[in-house]
Amino acid sequence: MYLDKAKKAEIFAEYGKKAENTGSAESQIALFTFRIKHLTEHVKANRKDFVTTRSLTQLVGKRRALLDYLYARDIERYRAIIKALGLRK
């Protein structure tokens, strides 16, 4: 499996305040970004997998909602996570 407990803990430790901080917006955005990258590669290889394409679209929407929340609450945290993950906006 591409996303196991160890990989999740690594993502949460890197982008959250600590490894146990799984609910912060930054750690959730980082996890969603990891999953989006994986699903994007899958969809490129399997163009007719419409279920995965829909899941990818929903995941991008969830990440966008969290980014909008972070933008409204704390612009500095928003800019930091955008820069750390290499997202465009």
VMD Tcl script that builds the backbone (N, CA, C; Angstrom):
set m [mol new atoms 267]
animate dup $m
set s [atomselect $m all]
$s set {name element resname resid chain x y z} {
  {N N MET 1 A 0.844 -1.187 0.000}
  {CA C MET 1 A 0.000 0.000 0.000}
  {C C MET 1 A 0.886 1.246 0.000}
  {N N TYR 2 A 0.474 2.244 -0.707}
  {CA C TYR 2 A 1.306 3.436 -0.872}
  {C C TYR 2 A 1.300 4.342 0.355}
  {N N LEU 3 A 0.287 4.240 1.193}
  {CA C LEU 3 A 0.194 5.113 2.359}
  {C C LEU 3 A -0.044 4.265 3.603}
  {N N ASP 4 A 1.012 4.008 4.348}
  {CA C ASP 4 A 0.893 3.222 5.568}
  {C C ASP 4 A 1.065 4.128 6.784}
  {N N LYS 5 A 1.012 3.527 7.953}
  {CA C LYS 5 A 1.097 4.304 9.197}
  {C C LYS 5 A 2.404 5.081 9.300}
  {N N ALA 6 A 3.478 4.467 8.891}
  {CA C ALA 6 A 4.782 5.123 8.991}
  {C C ALA 6 A 4.837 6.365 8.098}
  {N N LYS 7 A 4.313 6.260 6.891}
  {CA C LYS 7 A 4.333 7.399 5.964}
  {C C LYS 7 A 3.441 8.527 6.488}
  {N N LYS 8 A 2.263 8.168 7.027}
  {CA C LYS 8 A 1.386 9.182 7.607}
  {C C LYS 8 A 2.065 9.888 8.773}
  {N N ALA 9 A 2.700 9.112 9.647}
  {CA C ALA 9 A 3.384 9.698 10.793}
  {C C ALA 9 A 4.499 10.632 10.340}
  {N N GLU 10 A 5.189 10.258 9.269}
  {CA C GLU 10 A 6.251 11.103 8.732}
  {C C GLU 10 A 5.684 12.428 8.199}
  {N N ILE 11 A 4.565 12.352 7.495}
  {CA C ILE 11 A 3.933 13.568 6.961}
  {C C ILE 11 A 3.458 14.465 8.098}
  {N N PHE 12 A 2.813 13.863 9.097}
  {CA C PHE 12 A 2.306 14.648 10.220}
  {C C PHE 12 A 3.448 15.263 11.030}
  {N N ALA 13 A 4.546 14.545 11.176}
  {CA C ALA 13 A 5.686 15.081 11.925}
  {C C ALA 13 A 6.334 16.239 11.180}
  {N N GLU 14 A 6.368 16.149 9.858}
  {CA C GLU 14 A 7.029 17.187 9.067}
  {C C GLU 14 A 6.195 18.459 8.978}
  {N N TYR 15 A 4.891 18.328 8.773}
  {CA C TYR 15 A 4.058 19.507 8.517}
  {C C TYR 15 A 3.214 19.934 9.711}
  {N N GLY 16 A 2.959 19.029 10.653}
  {CA C GLY 16 A 2.256 19.411 11.868}
  {C C GLY 16 A 3.259 19.860 12.906}
  {N N LYS 17 A 2.789 20.255 14.048}
  {CA C LYS 17 A 3.701 20.666 15.107}
  {C C LYS 17 A 4.468 19.462 15.649}
  {N N LYS 18 A 3.799 18.309 15.731}
  {CA C LYS 18 A 4.427 17.061 16.157}
  {C C LYS 18 A 3.696 15.900 15.480}
  {N N ALA 19 A 4.194 14.706 15.650}
  {CA C ALA 19 A 3.652 13.545 14.933}
  {C C ALA 19 A 2.217 13.226 15.353}
  {N N GLU 20 A 1.854 13.564 16.586}
  {CA C GLU 20 A 0.503 13.258 17.068}
  {C C GLU 20 A -0.519 14.299 16.614}
  {N N ASN 21 A -0.065 15.389 16.037}
  {CA C ASN 21 A -0.947 16.473 15.614}
  {C C ASN 21 A -1.510 16.161 14.221}
  {N N THR 22 A -2.519 15.283 14.194}
  {CA C THR 22 A -3.065 14.837 12.916}
  {C C THR 22 A -4.224 15.690 12.436}
  {N N GLY 23 A -4.711 16.584 13.251}
  {CA C GLY 23 A -5.894 17.344 12.892}
  {C C GLY 23 A -5.637 18.760 12.434}
  {N N SER 24 A -4.398 19.214 12.497}
  {CA C SER 24 A -4.128 20.593 12.091}
  {C C SER 24 A -4.344 20.737 10.591}
  {N N ALA 25 A -4.660 21.939 10.179}
  {CA C ALA 25 A -4.935 22.196 8.767}
  {C C ALA 25 A -3.701 21.906 7.915}
  {N N GLU 26 A -2.531 22.270 8.403}
  {CA C GLU 26 A -1.314 22.046 7.638}
  {C C GLU 26 A -1.052 20.563 7.397}
  {N N SER 27 A -1.221 19.756 8.445}
  {CA C SER 27 A -0.958 18.329 8.289}
  {C C SER 27 A -1.996 17.675 7.372}
  {N N GLN 28 A -3.246 18.105 7.459}
  {CA C GLN 28 A -4.277 17.558 6.574}
  {C C GLN 28 A -4.026 17.956 5.124}
  {N N ILE 29 A -3.627 19.199 4.894}
  {CA C ILE 29 A -3.325 19.659 3.537}
  {C C ILE 29 A -2.145 18.868 2.974}
  {N N ALA 30 A -1.138 18.626 3.786}
  {CA C ALA 30 A 0.023 17.852 3.337}
  {C C ALA 30 A -0.367 16.419 2.994}
  {N N LEU 31 A -1.221 15.816 3.811}
  {CA C LEU 31 A -1.687 14.458 3.537}
  {C C LEU 31 A -2.511 14.415 2.254}
  {N N PHE 32 A -3.409 15.368 2.087}
  {CA C PHE 32 A -4.210 15.429 0.863}
  {C C PHE 32 A -3.319 15.616 -0.359}
  {N N THR 33 A -2.292 16.440 -0.244}
  {CA C THR 33 A -1.383 16.680 -1.365}
  {C C THR 33 A -0.647 15.399 -1.740}
  {N N PHE 34 A -0.208 14.639 -0.753}
  {CA C PHE 34 A 0.452 13.365 -1.020}
  {C C PHE 34 A -0.487 12.421 -1.757}
  {N N ARG 35 A -1.722 12.328 -1.287}
  {CA C ARG 35 A -2.699 11.452 -1.927}
  {C C ARG 35 A -3.052 11.935 -3.334}
  {N N ILE 36 A -3.147 13.251 -3.520}
  {CA C ILE 36 A -3.468 13.806 -4.838}
  {C C ILE 36 A -2.367 13.468 -5.835}
  {N N LYS 37 A -1.118 13.586 -5.422}
  {CA C LYS 37 A -0.007 13.255 -6.319}
  {C C LYS 37 A -0.051 11.792 -6.733}
  {N N HIS 38 A -0.351 10.923 -5.763}
  {CA C HIS 38 A -0.432 9.489 -6.073}
  {C C HIS 38 A -1.588 9.202 -7.029}
  {N N LEU 39 A -2.753 9.757 -6.756}
  {CA C LEU 39 A -3.915 9.512 -7.609}
  {C C LEU 39 A -3.746 10.116 -8.993}
  {N N THR 40 A -3.049 11.229 -9.093}
  {CA C THR 40 A -2.802 11.849 -10.394}
  {C C THR 40 A -1.991 10.918 -11.288}
  {N N GLU 41 A -0.972 10.294 -10.725}
  {CA C GLU 41 A -0.171 9.337 -11.494}
  {C C GLU 41 A -1.021 8.141 -11.921}
  {N N HIS 42 A -1.889 7.681 -11.038}
  {CA C HIS 42 A -2.765 6.555 -11.366}
  {C C HIS 42 A -3.710 6.914 -12.513}
  {N N VAL 43 A -4.291 8.105 -12.468}
  {CA C VAL 43 A -5.244 8.523 -13.497}
  {C C VAL 43 A -4.532 8.734 -14.831}
  {N N LYS 44 A -3.288 9.192 -14.801}
  {CA C LYS 44 A -2.533 9.344 -16.049}
  {C C LYS 44 A -2.330 7.996 -16.733}
  {N N ALA 45 A -2.096 6.958 -15.934}
  {CA C ALA 45 A -1.874 5.627 -16.483}
  {C C ALA 45 A -3.188 4.922 -16.839}
  {N N ASN 46 A -4.280 5.275 -16.172}
  {CA C ASN 46 A -5.577 4.610 -16.365}
  {C C ASN 46 A -6.628 5.659 -16.682}
  {N N ARG 47 A -6.642 6.105 -17.904}
  {CA C ARG 47 A -7.487 7.227 -18.300}
  {C C ARG 47 A -8.981 6.960 -18.151}
  {N N LYS 48 A -9.394 5.734 -18.221}
  {CA C LYS 48 A -10.829 5.431 -18.159}
  {C C LYS 48 A -11.311 5.080 -16.752}
  {N N ASP 49 A -10.487 5.266 -15.762}
  {CA C ASP 49 A -10.872 5.003 -14.377}
  {C C ASP 49 A -11.614 6.228 -13.832}
  {N N PHE 50 A -12.897 6.276 -14.113}
  {CA C PHE 50 A -13.690 7.454 -13.781}
  {C C PHE 50 A -13.985 7.561 -12.291}
  {N N VAL 51 A -14.028 6.445 -11.599}
  {CA C VAL 51 A -14.272 6.470 -10.155}
  {C C VAL 51 A -13.100 7.146 -9.440}
  {N N THR 52 A -11.889 6.794 -9.824}
  {CA C THR 52 A -10.716 7.411 -9.228}
  {C C THR 52 A -10.622 8.883 -9.610}
  {N N THR 53 A -11.022 9.203 -10.847}
  {CA C THR 53 A -11.014 10.599 -11.278}
  {C C THR 53 A -11.957 11.431 -10.423}
  {N N ARG 54 A -13.122 10.874 -10.120}
  {CA C ARG 54 A -14.075 11.584 -9.269}
  {C C ARG 54 A -13.518 11.729 -7.853}
  {N N SER 55 A -12.900 10.682 -7.331}
  {CA C SER 55 A -12.288 10.752 -6.000}
  {C C SER 55 A -11.188 11.801 -5.956}
  {N N LEU 56 A -10.420 11.878 -7.028}
  {CA C LEU 56 A -9.366 12.883 -7.109}
  {C C LEU 56 A -9.951 14.290 -7.094}
  {N N THR 57 A -11.030 14.491 -7.830}
  {CA C THR 57 A -11.687 15.795 -7.861}
  {C C THR 57 A -12.218 16.176 -6.484}
  {N N GLN 58 A -12.808 15.227 -5.780}
  {CA C GLN 58 A -13.315 15.489 -4.433}
  {C C GLN 58 A -12.178 15.826 -3.475}
  {N N LEU 59 A -11.064 15.127 -3.598}
  {CA C LEU 59 A -9.925 15.363 -2.727}
  {C C LEU 59 A -9.319 16.743 -2.969}
  {N N VAL 60 A -9.261 17.153 -4.230}
  {CA C VAL 60 A -8.773 18.498 -4.553}
  {C C VAL 60 A -9.703 19.550 -3.949}
  {N N GLY 61 A -11.007 19.293 -3.977}
  {CA C GLY 61 A -11.971 20.215 -3.376}
  {C C GLY 61 A -11.806 20.323 -1.872}
  {N N LYS 62 A -11.552 19.194 -1.220}
  {CA C LYS 62 A -11.325 19.208 0.228}
  {C C LYS 62 A -10.069 20.017 0.570}
  {N N ARG 63 A -9.009 19.793 -0.216}
  {CA C ARG 63 A -7.782 20.542 0.028}
  {C C ARG 63 A -7.990 22.032 -0.200}
  {N N ARG 64 A -8.736 22.377 -1.238}
  {CA C ARG 64 A -9.018 23.784 -1.536}
  {C C ARG 64 A -9.803 24.420 -0.390}
  {N N ALA 65 A -10.765 23.685 0.172}
  {CA C ALA 65 A -11.551 24.209 1.285}
  {C C ALA 65 A -10.662 24.463 2.506}
  {N N LEU 66 A -9.748 23.542 2.792}
  {CA C LEU 66 A -8.836 23.742 3.913}
  {C C LEU 66 A -7.888 24.911 3.660}
  {N N LEU 67 A -7.435 25.053 2.425}
  {CA C LEU 67 A -6.570 26.186 2.098}
  {C C LEU 67 A -7.328 27.511 2.224}
  {N N ASP 68 A -8.595 27.531 1.807}
  {CA C ASP 68 A -9.407 28.737 1.966}
  {C C ASP 68 A -9.608 29.080 3.438}
  {N N TYR 69 A -9.830 28.040 4.260}
  {CA C TYR 69 A -9.979 28.239 5.698}
  {C C TYR 69 A -8.704 28.844 6.285}
  {N N LEU 70 A -7.574 28.274 5.917}
  {CA C LEU 70 A -6.305 28.751 6.436}
  {C C LEU 70 A -6.013 30.169 5.962}
  {N N TYR 71 A -6.383 30.474 4.732}
  {CA C TYR 71 A -6.194 31.827 4.182}
  {C C TYR 71 A -7.005 32.846 4.976}
  {N N ALA 72 A -8.225 32.471 5.342}
  {CA C ALA 72 A -9.092 33.386 6.085}
  {C C ALA 72 A -8.636 33.549 7.539}
  {N N ARG 73 A -8.083 32.496 8.138}
  {CA C ARG 73 A -7.712 32.526 9.554}
  {C C ARG 73 A -6.321 33.112 9.803}
  {N N ASP 74 A -5.346 32.631 9.029}
  {CA C ASP 74 A -3.966 33.042 9.291}
  {C C ASP 74 A -3.182 33.004 7.985}
  {N N ILE 75 A -2.986 34.169 7.390}
  {CA C ILE 75 A -2.358 34.269 6.075}
  {C C ILE 75 A -0.914 33.788 6.091}
  {N N GLU 76 A -0.209 33.942 7.204}
  {CA C GLU 76 A 1.188 33.514 7.278}
  {C C GLU 76 A 1.297 31.990 7.254}
  {N N ARG 77 A 0.428 31.304 7.971}
  {CA C ARG 77 A 0.424 29.837 7.936}
  {C C ARG 77 A 0.074 29.348 6.539}
  {N N TYR 78 A -0.857 30.039 5.881}
  {CA C TYR 78 A -1.254 29.709 4.512}
  {C C TYR 78 A -0.053 29.825 3.569}
  {N N ARG 79 A 0.647 30.941 3.639}
  {CA C ARG 79 A 1.803 31.149 2.763}
  {C C ARG 79 A 2.908 30.135 3.042}
  {N N ALA 80 A 3.089 29.781 4.311}
  {CA C ALA 80 A 4.131 28.822 4.674}
  {C C ALA 80 A 3.829 27.436 4.103}
  {N N ILE 81 A 2.582 26.990 4.198}
  {CA C ILE 81 A 2.246 25.649 3.709}
  {C C ILE 81 A 2.268 25.604 2.188}
  {N N ILE 82 A 1.857 26.692 1.544}
  {CA C ILE 82 A 1.914 26.756 0.080}
  {C C ILE 82 A 3.373 26.651 -0.395}
  {N N LYS 83 A 4.250 27.353 0.277}
  {CA C LYS 83 A 5.662 27.341 -0.100}
  {C C LYS 83 A 6.292 25.981 0.196}
  {N N ALA 84 A 5.960 25.394 1.347}
  {CA C ALA 84 A 6.538 24.114 1.738}
  {C C ALA 84 A 6.119 22.984 0.799}
  {N N LEU 85 A 4.865 23.019 0.338}
  {CA C LEU 85 A 4.367 21.949 -0.525}
  {C C LEU 85 A 4.583 22.235 -2.006}
  {N N GLY 86 A 4.949 23.457 -2.322}
  {CA C GLY 86 A 5.177 23.798 -3.717}
  {C C GLY 86 A 3.901 23.934 -4.523}
  {N N LEU 87 A 2.822 24.355 -3.870}
  {CA C LEU 87 A 1.564 24.561 -4.580}
  {C C LEU 87 A 1.602 25.919 -5.267}
  {N N ARG 88 A 0.860 26.061 -6.322}
  {CA C ARG 88 A 0.977 27.267 -7.146}
  {C C ARG 88 A 0.407 28.500 -6.513}
  {N N LYS 89 A -0.765 28.395 -5.908}
  {CA C LYS 89 A -1.460 29.609 -5.494}
  {C C LYS 89 A -0.968 30.190 -4.212}
}
mol reanalyze $m
mol bondsrecalc $m
mol representation Tube
mol addrep $m
